[in-house]
Amino acid sequence: AIYHENDLGFIPTMGSLHKGHHFLIRSSQKLCKKTLVSIFINPTQFNSKNDFKTYPRNLYKDLKFLKKLKVDFVYLPTTKQIYKNKKLSQIRLKKSQKILCAKMRKGHFEGVLDVLNRFIKLISPKIMFMGEKDYQQFFLVKDFIKKRFNMSVYLCKTVRNSNRVALSSRNNLLNKTNLKKVGLINNKLYKLKRSIITKNQSKNITPKKIKVLIKKTEVELTNKFNIKIEYLECRNLINLNTVIQNKPFKLFVAYYLNNVRLIDNF
């Protein structure tokens, strides 16, 4: 796609910026004339007050990070500024969309879509940049925005460390031992994905067999790493349903490690 010089690239964040955000910013700077990064920890997308309270915050460090990257605009709204129009959001997910994180975190994506709707009306960006780690979020946002605004959503690959751990602000809540554990868990999940791909290609797989394979890995991971798995599922990338035969698909996971909720996809 060819973008005009006056296009504004928008990266919505909740702060605690890392190399994943760096990649989003660089992508915007390549495609857009100007780049705006917002930092706003949106209370309406947390379904636990404690999670909101303990979410990592480091504004001084974030601003230094953005200055170094020569970001054109940084937007730091207050909750009052964003929600001064108290009118409650009329955003509702369809039944078919209430899967994965939407099933586990009631109201979470409604909060995300509502705040992005407010941001876009204020900022009028041409392109919004999002990370692949939050693939379900990207999927819902893209669908939502296409119907309402003349702008596009650009998906950027997940940035990982040398242990294949996806970079995430929540990683700040984990110690080194636990981060190492995440790497070992990911290796098991990559292995599971490869095994499903192989069986899928040989046509030697049924949805039932996939479930058995996944269940086996789930039990193994829970016992070995003492984690609580919320979901571990294969879904295709076209409409996120569970039919993966002859379709591109991902393995989606969400789990708790030491009370920290982590999500990823492979």
C-alpha positions as CSV (number, residue, x, y, z in Angstrom):
1,A,0.0,0.0,0.0
2,I,1.2,3.6,-0.6
3,Y,0.6,6.0,2.2
4,H,0.6,9.8,1.8
5,E,3.0,12.1,3.5
6,N,0.4,13.6,5.9
7,D,-0.6,10.2,7.3
8,L,-0.4,9.8,11.0
9,G,0.6,6.5,12.5
10,F,-0.9,5.7,15.9
11,I,0.5,3.2,18.5
12,P,-1.8,2.9,21.6
13,T,0.1,1.6,24.6
14,M,-0.4,1.1,28.3
15,G,3.3,2.1,29.0
16,S,6.1,-0.1,30.4
17,L,7.5,0.1,26.9
18,H,9.9,-2.5,25.5
19,K,11.5,-3.8,22.2
20,G,8.1,-4.9,21.0
21,H,6.9,-1.3,21.1
22,H,10.1,-0.2,19.5
23,F,9.3,-2.5,16.5
24,L,5.7,-1.0,16.3
25,I,7.2,2.6,16.4
26,R,9.8,1.8,13.7
27,S,7.1,0.3,11.5
28,S,5.0,3.5,11.8
29,Q,8.0,5.7,11.1
30,K,8.7,3.7,7.9
31,L,5.1,4.0,6.6
32,C,3.9,7.3,8.0
33,K,5.0,10.9,8.0
34,K,4.3,11.4,11.7
35,T,3.9,8.9,14.6
36,L,1.9,9.4,17.8
37,V,2.2,7.1,20.8
38,S,-0.3,7.2,23.6
39,I,0.3,5.9,27.1
40,F,-2.9,5.3,29.0
41,I,-3.7,2.5,31.4
42,N,-7.3,2.1,30.6
43,P,-9.3,1.1,33.7
44,T,-12.3,-0.2,31.7
45,Q,-10.4,-3.1,30.2
46,F,-9.3,-4.6,33.5
47,N,-11.7,-7.0,35.1
48,S,-9.8,-7.1,38.3
49,K,-9.1,-4.0,40.5
50,N,-5.9,-5.7,41.7
51,D,-4.7,-6.3,38.2
52,F,-5.2,-2.6,37.4
53,K,-3.4,-1.6,40.6
54,T,-0.4,-3.8,40.0
55,Y,0.0,-3.2,36.3
56,P,3.6,-2.0,35.8
57,R,4.0,1.7,35.4
58,N,7.2,3.7,34.6
59,L,6.4,7.0,32.9
60,Y,9.9,8.6,33.3
61,K,11.5,5.6,31.7
62,D,8.9,5.4,28.9
63,L,9.3,9.1,28.0
64,K,13.1,8.6,27.8
65,F,12.5,5.6,25.5
66,L,10.2,7.6,23.2
67,K,12.6,10.6,23.1
68,K,15.4,8.3,22.0
69,L,13.2,6.9,19.2
70,K,12.4,10.5,18.1
71,V,8.6,9.9,18.3
72,D,6.7,13.0,17.0
73,F,3.9,13.1,19.5
74,V,3.2,11.5,22.9
75,Y,-0.3,11.6,24.2
76,L,-0.8,11.1,27.9
77,P,-4.5,11.6,28.7
78,T,-6.1,11.3,32.1
79,T,-9.0,9.0,32.7
80,K,-11.2,12.1,33.1
81,Q,-10.2,13.5,29.7
82,I,-10.9,10.2,27.9
83,Y,-14.2,9.5,29.7
84,K,-15.5,13.0,30.1
85,N,-18.4,11.9,27.9
86,K,-19.8,9.6,30.5
87,K,-22.2,8.0,28.0
88,L,-21.8,4.3,28.5
89,S,-20.4,2.3,25.6
90,Q,-22.9,0.5,23.4
91,I,-20.2,-1.9,22.2
92,R,-21.3,-5.6,22.5
93,L,-19.4,-8.6,21.2
94,K,-21.3,-11.2,19.2
95,K,-21.7,-14.7,20.7
96,S,-19.2,-16.1,18.1
97,Q,-16.6,-13.6,19.3
98,K,-16.8,-14.6,23.0
99,I,-13.9,-17.1,22.7
100,L,-10.4,-17.3,24.1
101,C,-9.7,-14.1,26.2
102,A,-13.2,-12.7,25.5
103,K,-14.6,-15.7,27.2
104,M,-12.2,-15.5,30.2
105,R,-12.1,-11.8,30.7
106,K,-15.7,-10.5,30.5
107,G,-15.9,-6.9,29.4
108,H,-12.2,-6.7,28.5
109,F,-12.5,-6.3,24.8
110,E,-15.5,-4.1,25.1
111,G,-13.3,-1.8,27.1
112,V,-10.5,-2.0,24.5
113,L,-12.8,-1.2,21.6
114,D,-14.5,1.6,23.5
115,V,-11.3,3.4,24.4
116,L,-9.8,2.9,20.9
117,N,-13.1,4.3,19.4
118,R,-12.6,7.4,21.6
119,F,-8.9,7.7,20.7
120,I,-9.5,7.5,17.0
121,K,-12.2,10.2,17.1
122,L,-9.7,12.5,18.9
123,I,-6.6,11.7,16.9
124,S,-7.9,10.8,13.4
125,P,-4.9,8.5,12.5
126,K,-4.5,6.9,9.1
127,I,-2.9,3.7,10.4
128,M,-2.9,2.0,13.8
129,F,-0.1,-0.4,14.6
130,M,-0.7,-3.5,16.8
131,G,1.4,-6.5,17.8
132,E,0.7,-10.1,16.8
133,K,1.0,-11.4,20.4
134,D,-2.5,-9.9,21.0
135,Y,-3.9,-11.6,17.9
136,Q,-7.5,-11.8,19.1
137,Q,-7.4,-8.2,20.0
138,F,-6.1,-7.3,16.5
139,F,-8.8,-9.5,14.9
140,L,-11.6,-7.8,16.8
141,V,-10.2,-4.2,16.4
142,K,-9.7,-4.6,12.7
143,D,-13.3,-5.8,12.2
144,F,-14.6,-3.0,14.5
145,I,-12.6,-0.2,12.8
146,K,-13.3,-1.3,9.2
147,K,-17.0,-0.7,9.8
148,R,-16.5,2.8,11.4
149,F,-13.4,4.6,10.2
150,N,-11.4,5.3,7.0
151,M,-8.2,3.9,8.4
152,S,-6.3,0.6,8.5
153,V,-4.8,-1.6,11.2
154,Y,-1.3,-2.9,10.6
155,L,-0.2,-6.1,12.2
156,C,3.4,-6.3,13.4
157,K,5.2,-9.6,14.3
158,T,5.7,-10.6,17.9
159,V,9.2,-9.7,19.2
160,R,10.8,-12.4,21.4
161,N,13.9,-12.7,23.5
162,S,16.6,-15.3,23.0
163,N,14.5,-17.9,25.0
164,R,11.5,-17.3,22.6
165,V,9.6,-15.4,25.3
166,A,7.2,-12.8,23.8
167,L,8.1,-9.4,25.1
168,S,5.3,-8.0,27.3
169,S,4.9,-5.3,30.0
170,R,3.6,-8.0,32.3
171,N,7.0,-9.8,32.1
172,N,8.2,-7.0,34.6
173,L,6.1,-8.8,37.2
174,L,8.1,-12.1,36.8
175,N,11.5,-12.9,38.2
176,K,14.4,-14.5,36.2
177,T,13.4,-18.1,37.2
178,N,9.9,-17.6,36.1
179,L,10.9,-16.0,32.8
180,K,13.1,-19.0,32.1
181,K,10.1,-21.2,32.8
182,V,8.0,-19.3,30.2
183,G,10.8,-20.0,27.6
184,L,10.6,-23.8,28.4
185,I,6.8,-23.7,28.2
186,N,7.0,-22.0,24.8
187,N,9.4,-24.6,23.5
188,K,6.8,-27.3,24.4
189,L,4.1,-25.3,22.7
190,Y,6.2,-24.8,19.5
191,K,6.7,-28.6,19.5
192,L,3.0,-29.2,19.8
193,K,2.2,-26.8,16.9
194,R,4.8,-28.6,14.7
195,S,3.3,-31.9,15.6
196,I,-0.2,-30.6,14.7
197,I,1.1,-29.2,11.4
198,T,2.7,-32.5,10.5
199,K,-0.4,-34.5,11.2
200,N,-2.6,-31.9,9.4
201,Q,-0.4,-32.2,6.3
202,S,-0.6,-35.9,6.3
203,K,-4.4,-35.7,6.6
204,N,-3.9,-38.0,9.5
205,I,-5.8,-35.8,12.0
206,T,-9.3,-35.2,13.2
207,P,-10.6,-32.5,15.5
208,K,-10.8,-35.2,18.2
209,K,-7.2,-36.2,17.7
210,I,-6.1,-32.6,18.0
211,K,-8.0,-32.3,21.3
212,V,-6.3,-35.3,22.7
213,L,-2.8,-34.0,21.7
214,I,-3.6,-30.6,23.2
215,K,-5.0,-32.2,26.4
216,K,-1.9,-34.3,26.9
217,T,0.4,-31.2,26.6
218,E,-1.9,-29.2,28.9
219,V,-1.6,-31.9,31.7
220,E,2.2,-32.1,31.1
221,L,2.7,-28.3,31.4
222,T,0.4,-27.9,34.4
223,N,2.2,-30.6,36.3
224,K,5.7,-29.8,35.3
225,F,5.6,-26.0,35.6
226,N,2.8,-25.5,38.2
227,I,0.8,-23.2,36.0
228,K,-2.9,-22.7,35.7
229,I,-4.0,-22.9,32.0
230,E,-7.1,-20.9,31.1
231,Y,-7.1,-22.1,27.5
232,L,-4.9,-23.9,25.0
233,E,-6.7,-24.1,21.6
234,C,-6.0,-24.2,17.9
235,R,-8.0,-21.7,15.8
236,N,-7.8,-20.7,12.1
237,L,-6.7,-17.1,11.2
238,I,-9.7,-16.5,8.9
239,N,-12.5,-16.4,11.3
240,L,-10.9,-17.8,14.6
241,N,-13.1,-20.9,14.6
242,T,-11.7,-24.3,15.5
243,V,-11.7,-25.7,11.9
244,I,-8.1,-25.8,10.9
245,Q,-7.9,-28.3,8.1
246,N,-6.3,-26.7,5.0
247,K,-6.3,-23.3,6.8
248,P,-3.6,-21.2,8.3
249,F,-3.9,-21.5,12.1
250,K,-2.4,-20.6,15.4
251,L,-2.1,-22.3,18.8
252,F,-3.5,-19.8,21.4
253,V,-2.7,-20.0,25.1
254,A,-3.4,-18.1,28.3
255,Y,-2.1,-19.2,31.7
256,Y,-1.2,-18.0,35.2
257,L,2.3,-18.3,36.4
258,N,2.8,-17.0,40.0
259,N,-0.5,-15.1,39.7
260,V,0.6,-13.3,36.5
261,R,-1.6,-13.8,33.5
262,L,0.4,-14.5,30.3
263,I,-1.0,-14.9,26.8
264,D,0.8,-16.0,23.5
265,N,0.2,-17.6,20.2
266,F,2.3,-19.7,17.9
